[in-house]
Amino acid sequence: MRAKSENIGQRRTAAETRELIFKAASQILIDEGLSSLTLAKAAEQAGLSKGGLLYHFPNKVALIDAIFEYHNEIFERRLEQLSAEEGHAPGAWLKAYARASVEQITDADTASLYASLFAAEEEYASAHALMRQKYINWQDKVENCGLDPNWALLIRLTVDGLWFSEMHQYGPPDLNQRKWLISKIMELVDQNHQ
C-alpha cells in the first residue's frame, strides 16, 4: 500500500520526507520482515521515486541505521517523559526504563518491528554497533540511578529479559504474570536504594 502525500502541491521538508520513509520502511518490516525491505519497496511504500529515497539514504545500510536511530529516539523520548513523571527519587530512571520497555514491546506491531530490526544486527554491523552503544549508555544511567549498582543491573536485566521474551515470543508471560513482574520490579527499585 502506497503512502498518501499529505502535502499535495507543496514541497515536503527533508525532515518530513525522512519521516515518511521511516514510517514506510517500518511498515514493511512489521508486515513482511527484513528480507522484504528493499530501497525500491520503501520508496514505493512512501510514495517516492527510488531516486528521491536515495537522496536521503544512499544505500540499505544507511536506511537500516537511520531506522534504528529513529525508533530509539522514539523510545528515548518516552523514557524521558516517564522519567520526568517518576521525579528524582532513587531508581526513578530505572522505573521509567521498565515502564517504557514494557509499553513498547507489548505492542504487537512494535514487537514485530524490533524483531526485524534485531535480525538486521546480524547482517548490518553498524546497526549492531548502534544498539551496543545505546545499551552502554543505558547501563551507565542504570548504574547511576541512585540504587545499589548490582541491584540496578539485576533489575535492568530482568526488564531486558522480559523485553526479549515478548519480542521473540519465547514463552512470554501472560498478562497477569507480566503485571506481577512489573510490580515486583517496582518493589525491588523501591527497596534497594543506596
N, C-alpha and C positions, 0 to 999 in steps of 0.2 A: 504494500500500500504506500503510495507516494504521499509525502507530507504536503500540506497545503501552505502556500505562501500567505503570510499574514500581511505582507507589505506590497500587495499588488500595486504596480505603478510607482512604487517607492524603492529606493535602494536600501538594502539592509546594511547595518554596520558590520564590521568584521566580527565583533562580539556576537551579534545576533546570528550571523551565518555559522559561526563556530558552534553556538548553542543548538542550532538546527541540525548540524552534523552530529553533534554528540547524542542528541535525542534519537536521531535516525539510526545511528550505529548501535546505540544501546538497545533499541527495539529489535534490531536484527540479532544481537547477542541473546536477548531474552527469548525470542521466538524460535531461533534456529541454531544458536550456538556459534562458537568461534570459527569453526571451519566454513561457515557460510558468509562470514563477514569479508567482503572484498571492497576495494575502493569504489569500483563501479556500482556495486549494490548499495553502498552507503550513499553515494551521490544520488542515485535514482530515488532511494527512500527519502532523501532530504529535498528532492525536487531541484537538484542542481545538476549541472554538467559535470562530467568527471574532471574536466579542467578547472572548474570552479572549486571542486573539493581539493584538487592538487595544489591550488594556490595557498590553501591553509595547511594542508598536510601532504608533504611531497611523497610519502610512502606509507605503507601499512604500519610500520614500526612507530612512526611519528603519531599516527592516529591512535594506535593502541596505548601508547604512553600518555597521550592527551586525555583519552577516555578514563584511564586510571586516575589521573590527576583531577579530572572533572568530578568523578564520583567521590574521591577522597575529600575534595573541597566541600561537597555537599554534606558528607559525614562530619567533617570538622566544624562546619558552621552549626550543625545541630548539636554537636558536642559542646561547643562554646555556649550555645543558648541554654542547654541543660545544666552546664557547669555554673552559669550565672544564677540560674534558679536554685541550685543547691547552696549557693553562698560560699563562704570562706571557711567553713568548718573543716577540720582534718578529714581527708578522704573524699571531699566533695567532688574533686575531679574524677576520682575512680568510680564513684556512684554514677556520675554523668556518663562516663565511658561505658559502664554496664548498661545503663538505660538506652543510650544511643545505639549500642551494638545490637541489643535485643530488638529494638524498634526496627532497625534496618533489616536484619536478617530474617525476621519472621514475616516479612512481606514476600510473597511467592515470586513476584517479578524481580525484586531486588536480589533474592537468593539465587535465582536463575542467572541474572546478570553477573553477579560476583563469581558464580561457578565458572562461567565462561571467561571472565577476566583472570581468575586464578589459573585456569587452564593455559591462558596466554603466557603466564610466567615461565612455563616450561619451554616455550618456543621463542619468547622475546626476553632476552637477558636484561634489557633496560627496564622493562616493566617490573621484573623481579627485583631489580636494584631499587626502583622507586618504592615498592612495598616494604622492602627491607629497611629503607631509611625511615619510612613512616613509623614502623614498629619500634625502631630505635628511639625516635622522638617521643612516641607514646610511652615507652618504657621509662624514659627519663622523667616524664611527668608522673608516672606511677610511683617511681622511687622518691619523688619529692612532693607527694600529695599530703604529707603530714601523718602518714601511718608508718608503722614499722615496715621497712622496705621488703623484708621477707614475706610478711603477711600480704602486703600490697601485690607482690609478684604472684603469690598463690591465688589471690582474688582475680588478678588480670588473666592468668592462665585458665582459670575456671570460666571466666567470661568468654575468652577466646575459644575454649573447647566447646562451649555451648554454641558459639557463632559457627564454627566449622561443622559441628554436628547438624545444625539446621541447614547450612549451605549445601552440604553434600547429601543430606538426608541419611546420615549414618546413625540410625536409631535415635532420632531426636526425641526429646521429652515431649509428652503430651502437654496440653495447655495447663493442667493442674500442676504437673511436675515443674514446668517452666516457671509458673508463678511462685512455687515453693522455692526453687533455686534462686530466683531473683530476691525473694525476701531474705533468704539465708545470706546471700551475697551482701545485701544492705546491712544485715545484722553484723556480719563479720567486719565490715568497714567501721560501723559504729563502735564495736567492741575492741578495736585494735589500734587506737590512737597511740602515738609515740609517747 
